[in-house]
Amino acid sequence: MNQSENAYTALAMASLRHYLETGKTLKTPENLPAEMLSRKASTFVTLHKFGQLRGCIGTISPIRRSIAEEIIHNAISSGTADPRFPAVKINELADLTISVDVLAEPEPIQSSDQLDIKRYGVIVSSGFRRGLLLPNLDGISSVAEQVAIARRKAGISADEPVQLERFEVVRYE
């Protein structure tokens, strides 16, 4: 891990590199901060290449035993399974920047008036369909736009009623 990296982004990069080199999932390192090994939380791993989105995959609810395991699996998925992009090739790794978002527990809200695009991400739900959009994303300039994108991601039309939840994140870059 070089000095400009932190344990979260370093783990994401190591996981993606290991997978691309071996085809295997990285075993969880033991020398990580205690929070990463003992706490469960949803995470998103976002890849950028030359400032452009290159992949972003995460979990709305934690499904692994720890933050570290969520990061390991989401890093691989972000690089190889985001349907918007071809899989990352090993020779692209040097050109990638990675951020990791660790999500706080979502809380139900009554209306979009309780959102702030810089502070809160949003989850929209209708039945089994759920869409999520992280907070503080480049190019998102209003709550209405944030909610509309989350609806599209879930396949929920603009006129369908939805339940809204908001959440905060800790973003590691």
N, CA and C of each residue as an Amber inpcrd file, in Angstrom:
protein
   519
   0.8530000  -1.1740000   0.0000000   0.0000000   0.0000000   0.0000000
   0.8970000   1.2350000   0.0000000   0.7490000   2.0900000  -1.0100000
   1.5800000   3.2910000  -0.9910000   0.9290000   4.3560000  -0.1240000
   1.6700000   5.4100000   0.1590000   1.2230000   6.3900000   1.1340000
  -0.0130000   7.1680000   0.7000000  -0.2650000   7.2550000  -0.5950000
  -1.4290000   8.0190000  -1.0400000  -2.7050000   7.1820000  -0.9610000
  -2.5760000   5.8990000  -0.6520000  -3.7460000   5.0380000  -0.5530000
  -4.1520000   4.8820000   0.9040000  -5.3890000   4.4790000   1.1210000
  -5.8390000   4.1140000   2.4480000  -6.2030000   2.6310000   2.4050000
  -6.5070000   2.0460000   3.5420000  -6.7640000   0.6030000   3.6080000
  -7.9670000   0.1970000   2.7580000  -8.9580000   1.0620000   2.6400000
 -10.1840000   0.7310000   1.9020000  -9.9190000   0.6750000   0.3950000
  -9.3300000   1.7270000  -0.1430000  -9.0680000   1.7410000  -1.5860000
  -7.9370000   0.7830000  -1.9450000  -6.9750000   0.6340000  -1.0340000
  -5.8790000  -0.3150000  -1.2990000  -6.4180000  -1.7410000  -1.3750000
  -7.3560000  -2.0830000  -0.5030000  -7.9500000  -3.4210000  -0.5440000
  -8.7380000  -3.6150000  -1.8340000  -9.4860000  -2.5950000  -2.2460000
 -10.2600000  -2.7060000  -3.4880000  -9.3330000  -2.9370000  -4.6790000
  -8.2510000  -2.1730000  -4.7690000  -7.3150000  -2.3300000  -5.8840000
  -6.6250000  -3.6850000  -5.8210000  -6.1930000  -4.1000000  -4.6280000
  -5.5260000  -5.3980000  -4.4900000  -6.4670000  -6.5320000  -4.8880000
  -7.7260000  -6.3990000  -4.5290000  -8.7130000  -7.4290000  -4.8600000
  -8.9230000  -7.5310000  -6.3630000  -9.0910000  -6.3860000  -7.0120000
  -9.3030000  -6.3860000  -8.4630000  -8.0580000  -6.9080000  -9.1790000
  -6.8850000  -6.4540000  -8.7630000  -5.6210000  -6.9120000  -9.3680000
  -5.4730000  -8.4270000  -9.2030000  -5.6880000  -8.9300000  -7.9940000
  -5.5550000 -10.3620000  -7.7220000  -6.5080000 -11.1610000  -8.6110000
  -7.7350000 -10.6940000  -8.7320000  -8.7160000 -11.4080000  -9.5460000
  -8.3090000 -11.4220000 -11.0190000  -7.8610000 -10.2640000 -11.5200000
  -7.4680000 -10.1960000 -12.9310000  -6.2290000 -11.0450000 -13.2230000
  -5.3390000 -11.1570000 -12.2390000  -4.1200000 -11.9390000 -12.4330000
  -4.3400000 -13.4450000 -12.2520000  -5.2550000 -13.8300000 -11.3590000
  -5.3750000 -15.2470000 -10.9920000  -6.7390000 -15.8590000 -11.2960000
  -7.7640000 -15.0150000 -11.4820000  -9.1140000 -15.5340000 -11.6370000
  -9.7320000 -15.9750000 -10.3230000  -9.0510000 -15.6740000  -9.2090000
  -9.5280000 -16.0880000  -7.8880000  -9.8140000 -14.8640000  -7.0160000
 -10.7030000 -15.0500000  -6.0610000 -11.0340000 -14.0010000  -5.1050000
  -9.9530000 -13.9140000  -4.0370000  -9.5210000 -12.7080000  -3.7450000
  -8.5010000 -12.4650000  -2.7180000  -9.0200000 -12.9190000  -1.3570000
  -8.1620000 -13.6080000  -0.6050000  -8.5090000 -13.9340000   0.7780000
  -8.4140000 -12.6450000   1.5930000  -9.2680000 -12.5140000   2.5790000
  -9.2830000 -11.2980000   3.3920000  -7.9780000 -11.1720000   4.1720000
  -7.2250000 -10.0980000   3.9310000  -5.9840000  -9.9010000   4.6950000
  -6.2950000  -9.7060000   6.1790000  -5.3760000 -10.0970000   7.0210000
  -5.5900000  -9.9590000   8.4660000  -5.0930000  -8.6300000   9.0120000
  -4.2650000  -7.9260000   8.2540000  -3.6380000  -6.6990000   8.7610000
  -4.4310000  -5.4530000   8.3810000  -5.7440000  -5.5400000   8.4620000
  -6.6170000  -4.4090000   8.1290000  -7.1010000  -3.7500000   9.4150000
  -7.5770000  -2.4970000   9.3180000  -8.1800000  -1.8650000  10.5020000
  -9.3190000  -2.7330000  11.0510000  -9.4540000  -2.7410000  12.3770000
 -10.4280000  -3.6120000  13.0470000 -11.8410000  -3.4100000  12.4900000
 -12.2240000  -2.1690000  12.2110000 -13.5750000  -1.9050000  11.7070000
 -13.8560000  -2.6930000  10.4240000 -12.8710000  -2.8010000   9.5710000
 -13.0700000  -3.4790000   8.2880000 -13.2870000  -4.9800000   8.4700000
 -12.7380000  -5.5380000   9.5380000 -12.8310000  -6.9760000   9.7710000
 -14.0200000  -7.3600000  10.6490000 -14.4600000  -6.4480000  11.5130000
 -15.4800000  -6.8170000  12.5030000 -16.8550000  -6.2390000  12.2100000
 -16.9420000  -5.1890000  11.4200000 -18.2170000  -4.5200000  11.1850000
 -18.8140000  -4.9270000   9.8440000 -20.1370000  -5.0540000   9.8010000
 -20.8500000  -5.2980000   8.5450000 -21.4390000  -3.9700000   8.0750000
 -21.3280000  -3.6920000   6.7870000 -21.9540000  -2.5060000   6.1990000
 -21.9820000  -2.6930000   4.6950000 -22.9180000  -2.0280000   4.0660000
 -22.9620000  -2.0010000   2.6080000 -21.8080000  -1.1570000   2.1080000
 -21.2680000  -1.5390000   0.9510000 -20.2080000  -0.7420000   0.3410000
 -20.4520000  -0.6340000  -1.1590000 -19.9300000   0.4220000  -1.7360000
 -19.8810000   0.5850000  -3.1860000 -18.4350000   0.8460000  -3.5560000
 -17.9910000   0.2140000  -4.6330000 -16.6560000   0.4600000  -5.1730000
 -16.8420000   1.1000000  -6.5440000 -16.2450000   2.2780000  -6.7100000
 -16.3700000   3.0390000  -7.9490000 -14.9980000   3.1620000  -8.6050000
 -14.9570000   2.8640000  -9.8960000 -13.7270000   2.9800000 -10.6830000
 -13.8720000   4.1420000 -11.6550000 -12.8210000   4.9290000 -11.7620000
 -12.7480000   5.9830000 -12.7810000 -11.4710000   5.7810000 -13.5890000
 -11.5460000   6.0970000 -14.8640000 -10.3780000   6.0590000 -15.7350000
 -10.3140000   7.4000000 -16.4390000  -9.2460000   8.1280000 -16.2050000
  -9.0750000   9.4720000 -16.7730000 -10.2850000  10.3420000 -16.4620000
 -10.7980000  10.2280000 -15.2320000 -11.9110000  11.0560000 -14.7910000
 -13.2860000  10.5870000 -15.2200000 -13.3630000   9.5460000 -16.0330000
 -14.6530000   9.0320000 -16.5080000 -15.0240000   7.7600000 -15.7470000
 -16.3160000   7.6160000 -15.4320000 -16.7840000   6.4190000 -14.7540000
 -16.3850000   5.1830000 -15.5630000 -15.8480000   4.1660000 -14.8640000
 -15.4180000   2.9250000 -15.5280000 -16.0900000   1.6980000 -14.9230000
 -16.7490000   1.8950000 -13.7770000 -17.4790000   0.8110000 -13.1300000
 -17.9080000   1.2440000 -11.7460000 -19.0730000   0.7650000 -11.3220000
 -19.5500000   1.0580000  -9.9720000 -20.5510000  -0.0210000  -9.5810000
 -20.1920000  -0.7800000  -8.5750000 -21.0570000  -1.8520000  -8.0850000
 -21.0080000  -1.8280000  -6.5620000 -22.1500000  -2.1000000  -5.9550000
 -22.2030000  -2.1710000  -4.5080000 -23.4150000  -2.9340000  -4.0370000
 -23.6030000  -2.8990000  -2.7360000 -24.7070000  -3.6030000  -2.1120000
 -25.5890000  -2.6160000  -1.3620000 -26.9100000  -2.7760000  -1.5140000
 -27.8580000  -1.9260000  -0.7950000 -27.9050000  -2.3450000   0.6720000
 -27.8140000  -3.6420000   0.9170000 -27.7360000  -4.1870000   2.2730000
 -26.4890000  -5.0620000   2.3340000 -25.8170000  -5.0890000   3.4920000
 -24.6130000  -5.9280000   3.5750000 -24.9620000  -7.4010000   3.4090000
 -24.1630000  -8.1150000   2.6090000 -24.4160000  -9.5400000   2.3970000
 -23.2190000 -10.4000000   2.8030000 -22.1210000  -9.7830000   3.1540000
 -20.9100000 -10.5040000   3.5520000 -20.6870000 -10.3580000   5.0580000
 -19.6690000 -11.0530000   5.5580000 -19.4050000 -11.0590000   7.0000000
 -18.7540000  -9.7820000   7.5130000 -18.1670000  -8.9800000   6.5990000
 -17.4440000  -7.7970000   7.0570000 -17.3540000  -6.7630000   5.9340000
 -17.0030000  -5.5560000   6.3190000 -16.7600000  -4.5000000   5.3330000
 -15.6720000  -4.9450000   4.3610000 -14.6210000  -5.5720000   4.8700000
 -13.5220000  -6.0150000   4.0030000 -14.0280000  -6.9740000   2.9300000
 -14.8570000  -7.9390000   3.3100000 -15.3760000  -8.8900000   2.3230000
 -16.2900000  -8.1990000   1.3140000 -17.0870000  -7.2390000   1.7700000
 -17.9390000  -6.4760000   0.8350000 -17.0590000  -5.7690000  -0.1990000
 -15.9890000  -5.1280000   0.2660000 -15.0890000  -4.4010000  -0.6340000
 -14.4420000  -5.3560000  -1.6320000 -13.9400000  -6.4890000  -1.1530000
 -13.2680000  -7.4500000  -2.0330000 -14.1990000  -7.8740000  -3.1690000
 -15.4110000  -8.2630000  -2.8360000 -16.3520000  -8.7510000  -3.8450000
 -16.8770000  -7.6230000  -4.7360000 -17.1410000  -6.4570000  -4.1520000
 -17.6540000  -5.3450000  -4.9560000 -16.5880000  -4.7710000  -5.8870000
 -15.3340000  -4.8250000  -5.4870000 -14.2570000  -4.3670000  -6.3680000
 -14.1710000  -5.2540000  -7.6100000 -14.2520000  -6.5570000  -7.4010000
 -14.2190000  -7.4840000  -8.5410000 -15.4180000  -7.2320000  -9.4530000
 -16.6040000  -7.1150000  -8.8590000 -17.8100000  -6.8800000  -9.6580000
 -17.7500000  -5.5480000 -10.3940000 -17.2490000  -4.5210000  -9.7280000
 -17.1540000  -3.2100000 -10.3620000 -16.2570000  -3.2510000 -11.5920000
 -15.1780000  -4.0210000 -11.5030000 -14.2390000  -4.1200000 -12.6150000
 -14.6230000  -5.1180000 -13.6910000 -15.4630000  -6.0850000 -13.3450000
 -15.7260000  -7.1580000 -14.3070000 -17.1960000  -7.3970000 -14.6270000
 -18.1090000  -6.8330000 -13.8320000 -19.5230000  -7.2050000 -14.0020000
 -20.4740000  -6.0220000 -14.0880000 -19.9680000  -4.7910000 -14.1860000
 -20.8650000  -3.6540000 -14.3920000 -21.3600000  -3.7320000 -15.8310000
 -22.6750000  -3.9170000 -16.0390000 -23.1760000  -4.1410000 -17.3970000
 -22.9970000  -2.9480000 -18.3380000 -22.6620000  -1.8020000 -17.7910000
 -22.4810000  -0.6090000 -18.6300000 -21.1260000  -0.5610000 -19.3190000
 -20.1900000  -1.4140000 -18.8800000 -18.8160000  -1.3230000 -19.3660000
 -18.2450000  -2.7010000 -19.6530000 -17.2880000  -2.7910000 -20.5930000
 -16.5630000  -4.0580000 -20.7430000 -15.6930000  -4.2860000 -19.5030000
 -15.3420000  -5.5380000 -19.2560000 -14.5050000  -5.8640000 -18.1010000
 -13.1670000  -5.1250000 -18.1980000 -12.6840000  -4.6860000 -17.0550000
 -11.3770000  -4.0390000 -16.9660000 -10.3090000  -5.0490000 -17.3620000
  -9.3330000  -4.5890000 -18.0970000  -8.1690000  -5.4070000 -18.4570000
  -7.0180000  -5.0490000 -17.5140000  -6.1390000  -5.9990000 -17.2960000
  -5.0540000  -5.7960000 -16.3390000  -4.1930000  -4.5830000 -16.7020000
  -4.0280000  -4.3090000 -17.9890000  -3.1890000  -3.1670000 -18.3790000
  -3.8700000  -1.8240000 -18.1220000  -5.1290000  -1.8170000 -17.7110000
  -5.8290000  -0.5740000 -17.3610000  -5.6380000  -0.1820000 -15.9040000
  -5.1880000  -1.1050000 -15.0590000  -5.1570000  -0.8560000 -13.6190000
  -4.3920000   0.4100000 -13.2560000  -3.2860000   0.6640000 -13.9160000
  -2.4810000   1.8480000 -13.5890000  -3.2200000   3.1450000 -13.8800000
  -4.2200000   3.0910000 -14.7540000  -4.9690000   4.2860000 -15.1250000
  -6.2500000   4.4750000 -14.3060000  -6.5240000   3.5460000 -13.4000000
  -7.7570000   3.6180000 -12.6280000  -7.5570000   4.3480000 -11.3080000
  -8.5690000   5.0950000 -10.9130000  -8.6680000   5.5900000  -9.5470000
  -9.8870000   4.9080000  -8.9380000  -9.7800000   4.6010000  -7.6600000
 -10.8340000   3.8530000  -6.9710000 -11.3170000   4.6580000  -5.7810000
 -12.6300000   4.6620000  -5.5980000 -13.1920000   5.1660000  -4.3480000
 -14.0740000   4.0790000  -3.7570000 -14.1500000   4.0750000  -2.4340000
 -14.9770000   3.1240000  -1.7040000 -15.9090000   3.9180000  -0.8080000
 -17.2060000   3.6490000  -0.9430000 -18.2090000   4.2530000  -0.0740000
 -18.6950000   3.2000000   0.9040000 -18.6540000   3.5260000   2.1960000
 -19.2220000   2.6640000   3.2300000 -20.5130000   3.3450000   3.6680000
 -21.6250000   2.6300000   3.4910000 -22.9400000   3.2100000   3.7150000
 -23.3810000   3.0480000   5.1630000 -23.9630000   4.1230000   5.6990000
 -24.6340000   4.0420000   6.9970000 -25.9860000   3.3610000   6.7780000
 -26.5930000   2.9500000   7.8510000 -27.9090000   2.3040000   7.7800000
 -28.9230000   3.2840000   7.1720000 -29.6770000   2.8670000   6.1490000
 -30.6780000   3.7670000   5.5540000 -31.8110000   4.0580000   6.5330000
 -32.4030000   5.2480000   6.3840000 -33.5570000   5.6060000   7.2040000
 -34.6980000   6.0410000   6.2940000 -35.9330000   5.5980000   6.6110000
 -37.0810000   6.0010000   5.7900000 -37.3180000   7.4990000   5.9220000
 -37.7480000   8.1160000   4.8270000 -38.1210000   9.5310000   4.8560000
 -39.5010000   9.6760000   4.2160000 -40.1620000  10.7740000   4.5240000
 -41.5280000  10.9840000   4.0490000 -41.5780000  11.6500000   2.6790000
 -40.5570000  12.4580000   2.3690000 -40.5690000  13.1300000   1.0700000
 -39.1550000  13.4860000   0.6560000 -39.0170000  13.8360000  -0.6210000
 -37.6970000  14.2060000  -1.1380000 -37.2080000  15.5270000  -0.5490000
 -38.0780000  16.2650000   0.1380000 -37.6440000  17.4880000   0.8260000
 -36.6110000  17.1810000   1.9140000 -36.5570000  15.9350000   2.3440000
 -35.6300000  15.5390000   3.4000000 -34.2870000  15.0690000   2.8400000
 -34.0760000  15.2650000   1.5370000 -32.8180000  14.8750000   0.9000000
 -31.9390000  16.0890000   0.6750000 -30.6480000  15.8400000   0.5890000
 -29.6370000  16.8310000   0.2310000 -28.6220000  16.0570000  -0.6060000
 -28.4900000  16.4130000  -1.8940000 -27.6820000  15.6130000  -2.8190000
 -26.2180000  15.5120000  -2.4110000 -25.7300000  16.4770000  -1.6510000
 -24.3290000  16.4250000  -1.2110000 -24.1580000  15.5130000  -0.0060000
 -25.1660000  15.4650000   0.8710000 -25.0450000  14.7340000   2.1330000
 -25.6260000  13.3240000   2.0830000 -26.7700000  13.1600000   1.4020000
 -27.4850000  11.8900000   1.4500000 -27.5500000  11.2060000   0.0910000
 -27.3890000   9.8830000   0.1260000 -27.7730000   9.0620000  -0.9990000
 -29.2380000   8.7200000  -0.8490000 -29.8220000   8.1670000  -1.9100000
 -31.2480000   7.8420000  -1.8670000 -31.4720000   6.4120000  -2.3490000
 -32.4460000   5.7650000  -1.7150000 -32.9450000   4.4660000  -2.1700000
 -34.4260000   4.6610000  -2.4580000 -34.8570000   4.3100000  -3.6640000
 -36.2740000   4.3330000  -4.0140000 -36.7420000   2.8910000  -4.1500000
 -37.9360000   2.6180000  -3.6370000 -38.4620000   1.2570000  -3.6620000
 -39.9140000   1.2570000  -4.0890000 -40.2460000   0.2670000  -4.8870000
 -41.6330000  -0.0150000  -5.2420000 -41.7280000  -1.5260000  -5.3780000
 -42.4090000  -2.1580000  -4.4180000 -42.4350000  -3.6190000  -4.4010000
 -41.0330000  -4.1640000  -4.2180000 -40.6340000  -5.0950000  -5.1180000
 -39.3000000  -5.6880000  -5.0260000 -38.2460000  -4.8870000  -5.7750000
 -38.6510000  -3.8590000  -6.4930000 -37.6920000  -3.0550000  -7.2590000
 -37.1060000  -1.9690000  -6.3660000 -35.7740000  -1.8890000  -6.3920000
 -35.0820000  -0.8890000  -5.5820000 -33.9470000  -0.2860000  -6.4020000
 -33.8130000   1.0110000  -6.3090000 -32.7130000   1.7050000  -6.9600000
 -32.0090000   2.6000000  -5.9690000 -30.7060000   2.7060000  -6.1160000
 -29.8910000   3.4850000  -5.1900000 -29.0100000   4.4360000  -5.9720000
 -28.8380000   5.6300000  -5.4390000 -27.8610000   6.5570000  -5.9860000
 -27.0780000   7.1510000  -4.8230000 -25.7560000   7.1080000  -4.9540000
 -24.8690000   7.6330000  -3.9230000 -24.9710000   9.1540000  -3.8440000
 -24.5650000   9.7360000  -2.7140000 -24.5470000  11.1910000  -2.5990000
 -23.3160000  11.8010000  -3.2570000 -23.3860000  13.1090000  -3.4570000
 -22.2340000  13.9180000  -3.8440000 -21.5440000  13.3830000  -5.1000000
 -22.3570000  13.1460000  -6.1480000 -21.8230000  12.6610000  -7.4170000
 -21.7140000  13.8080000  -8.4130000 -20.6290000  13.8180000  -9.1750000
 -20.4620000  14.8170000 -10.2280000 -21.6160000  14.7120000 -11.2170000
 -22.1350000  15.8470000 -11.6400000 -23.1730000  15.8690000 -12.6540000
 -24.5840000  15.7940000 -12.1060000 -24.7530000  15.5170000 -10.8260000
 -26.0900000  15.4940000 -10.2210000 -26.2890000  16.8500000  -9.5550000
 -27.2850000  17.6000000 -10.0430000 -27.4210000  18.9790000  -9.5620000
 -28.7000000  19.2460000  -8.7890000 -29.5740000  18.2420000  -8.6500000
 -30.8090000  18.4770000  -7.8890000 -31.3080000  17.1770000  -7.2780000
 -32.1350000  17.3260000  -6.2410000 -32.7670000  16.1620000  -5.6210000
 -33.6570000  15.4550000  -6.6300000 -34.3870000  16.2230000  -7.4300000
 -35.2810000  15.6170000  -8.4340000 -34.4830000  14.7380000  -9.3990000
 -33.3220000  15.2050000  -9.8130000 -32.4730000  14.4180000 -10.7180000
 -31.9600000  13.1580000 -10.0120000 -31.5530000  13.2910000  -8.7490000
 -31.0600000  12.1550000  -7.9720000 -32.1470000  11.0720000  -7.8700000
 -33.3630000  11.4770000  -7.5270000 -34.4660000  10.5190000  -7.3870000
 -34.8250000   9.9100000  -8.7430000 -34.8340000  10.7220000  -9.7990000
 -35.1760000  10.2270000 -11.1400000 -34.1840000   9.1650000 -11.6030000
 -32.9010000   9.3690000 -11.3480000 -31.8830000   8.3890000 -11.7460000
 -32.0580000   7.1000000 -10.9470000 -32.3040000   7.2260000  -9.6470000
 -32.5180000   6.0310000  -8.8230000 -33.7550000   5.2640000  -9.2980000
 -34.8250000   5.9810000  -9.6890000 -36.0240000   5.3310000 -10.2420000
 -35.6780000   4.5610000 -11.5160000 -34.9320000   5.1950000 -12.4170000
 -34.5560000   4.5320000 -13.6770000 -33.7460000   3.2720000 -13.4170000
 -32.8140000   3.3660000 -12.4710000 -31.9840000   2.1990000 -12.1550000
 -32.8350000   1.0290000 -11.6710000 -33.9590000   1.3360000 -11.0150000
 -34.8380000   0.2890000 -10.4820000 -35.9290000  -0.1140000 -11.4630000
 -36.0450000   0.6010000 -12.5790000 -37.1260000   0.3130000 -13.5140000
 -38.4770000   0.7870000 -13.0080000 -38.4710000   1.8530000 -12.2230000
 -39.7010000   2.4160000 -11.6670000 -40.0480000   3.6770000 -12.4490000
 -41.2440000   3.7200000 -13.0030000 -41.6250000   4.8830000 -13.8160000
 -41.8500000   6.1130000 -12.9380000 -41.8160000   7.2690000 -13.5750000
 -41.9120000   8.5470000 -12.8650000 -43.2440000   8.7320000 -12.1500000
 -44.3070000   8.0540000 -12.6240000 -45.6210000   8.2650000 -12.0120000
 -45.9890000   7.1940000 -10.9740000 -45.1090000   6.2130000 -10.7620000
 -45.3890000   5.1910000  -9.7500000 -45.0590000   5.7200000  -8.3590000
 -45.8800000   5.3810000  -7.3610000 -45.5360000   5.7700000  -5.9870000
 -44.3180000   4.9710000  -5.5060000 -43.4950000   5.6070000  -4.7170000
 -42.2930000   4.9480000  -4.1940000 -42.1260000   5.2440000  -2.7120000
 -41.4010000   4.3530000  -2.0540000 -40.9300000   4.6240000  -0.7020000
 -39.5070000   5.1510000  -0.8520000 -39.1820000   6.1560000  -0.0480000
 -37.8560000   6.7620000  -0.0910000 -37.1030000   6.4760000   1.2000000
 -35.8090000   6.2200000   1.0440000 -34.9090000   6.1190000   2.1810000
 -33.6760000   6.9560000   1.8580000 -33.0550000   7.4730000   2.8890000
 -31.8100000   8.2100000   2.6890000 -30.7270000   7.5700000   3.5530000
 -29.4820000   7.8190000   3.1500000 -28.3500000   7.2900000   3.9000000
 -27.1630000   8.2090000   3.6930000 -26.2650000   8.1780000   4.6620000
 -25.0020000   8.8920000   4.5370000 -23.9120000   7.8740000   4.2260000
 -22.7950000   8.3570000   3.7350000 -21.6580000   7.4890000   3.4330000
 -20.3840000   8.0980000   4.0060000 -19.4110000   7.2280000   4.2130000
 -18.0370000   7.6620000   4.3960000 -17.3290000   7.2400000   3.1180000
 -16.7820000   8.2310000   2.4070000 -16.1420000   7.9600000   1.1130000
 -14.6210000   7.9820000   1.2890000 -13.9980000   6.9080000   0.8330000
 -12.5430000   6.7960000   0.8540000 -12.0590000   6.9030000  -0.5780000
 -11.1140000   7.8050000  -0.8250000 -10.6070000   8.0150000  -2.1830000
  -9.1030000   7.8620000  -2.2210000
